[in-house]
Amino acid sequence: MITGHDGVARRVNEYFENGDIDTAKQDFNKWVLAVGDGKLPAKLKEGDDEPTWIKILEKLLIKSWNSPIEQIVTETYPNFTAR
């Protein structure tokens, strides 16, 4: 559990069926919390009043040239079409 800027504890661990921690999901969850808490370094872009642009790590990007929406659904809900 990690406590966010609002004082609420949040779960960052997710597990595989065998009980091992899914470290990729754990890293992503921690990154999302850091974004929400404003803990990531932000860059100022020309014309902006304050720095609001953050770098998204390459490993967090969903890459697809055919259908980005389909790829997002597939990555988010891996068994969606099987239901």
Beta strands, then each sheet from edge to edge (+ up, - down):
strand 1: 2-3
strand 2: 9-10
sheet 1: 1+ 2-
end
